[in-house]
């Protein structure tokens, strides 16, 4: 799984951010996981400013945003649709 993972939360429904960001050229995949929007992007450092601009232009208030390389949990979640934490519980 190449690229980076951007995780963000917004004020109000997370689906508002998903609607804005899904289909953007810098987003390979987008979903709502654990009350946050999870985006898979090729280059996070390039995508982050575009994400901020897109949300601002749509009037969606960003609460938190994070960028990281995919972890084992990210790979498992992408393949199975469940996190490792869910499986362990």
C-alpha positions in Angstrom: 0.0 0.0 0.0 1.9 3.1 -1.2 1.2 6.7 -0.3 0.0 8.3 2.8 -3.0 8.3 5.0 -4.7 11.5 6.0 -7.2 11.3 8.9 -9.5 14.3 9.7 -12.6 15.3 11.6 -14.9 18.1 10.9 -17.6 20.0 12.9 -20.9 18.4 12.0 -21.4 15.2 10.0 -18.2 13.6 8.7 -20.1 12.8 5.5 -19.9 16.5 4.6 -16.1 16.3 4.3 -16.3 12.9 2.5 -18.7 14.4 -0.1 -16.3 17.3 -0.7 -13.1 15.2 -0.9 -14.2 12.0 -2.6 -13.4 12.2 -6.2 -10.7 14.9 -5.9 -7.7 14.1 -8.1 -5.3 13.9 -5.1 -7.5 11.3 -3.2 -7.1 7.7 -4.3 -9.7 6.3 -1.7 -11.9 7.9 0.9 -14.1 6.5 3.7 -15.4 7.2 7.2 -13.8 5.1 9.8 -14.2 5.4 13.6 -15.9 8.8 13.4 -13.2 10.3 11.2 -12.6 10.7 7.4 -9.7 8.5 6.2 -8.1 9.5 2.9 -5.5 7.5 1.0 -3.4 9.9 -1.0 -0.2 9.6 -3.1 1.8 12.4 -1.5 0.4 13.7 1.8 2.6 16.8 1.9 1.1 17.9 -1.5 -2.5 16.8 -0.7 -2.8 18.5 2.7 -2.9 22.1 1.4 -5.4 21.0 -1.3 -7.6 19.3 1.3 -7.6 22.4 3.5 -8.6 24.6 0.5 -11.3 22.2 -0.6 -12.9 22.0 2.8 -12.7 25.8 3.3 -14.2 26.5 -0.1 -17.1 24.2 0.8 -17.6 25.9 4.2 -16.8 22.7 6.1 -15.1 23.5 9.4 -12.0 21.3 10.0 -11.5 20.2 13.6 -8.4 17.8 13.4 -6.1 16.6 10.7 -3.3 14.1 10.7 -0.9 12.6 8.2 1.0 9.3 8.5 2.4 6.4 6.6 0.1 3.4 6.4 0.4 1.1 9.4 -0.4 -2.6 9.6 -3.8 -1.6 10.9 -4.4 0.6 7.9 -3.6 -2.3 5.5 -5.8 -4.7 7.5 -8.7 -2.1 7.5 -8.4 -1.5 3.8 -8.4 -5.2 3.0 -11.1 -6.4 5.4 -13.1 -3.3 6.2 -12.4 -3.8 10.0 -9.6 -2.5 12.2 -7.3 -4.9 14.1 -8.8 -3.4 17.3 -12.3 -4.6 16.3 -11.0 -8.1 15.6 -9.2 -8.3 19.0 -12.3 -7.3 20.9 
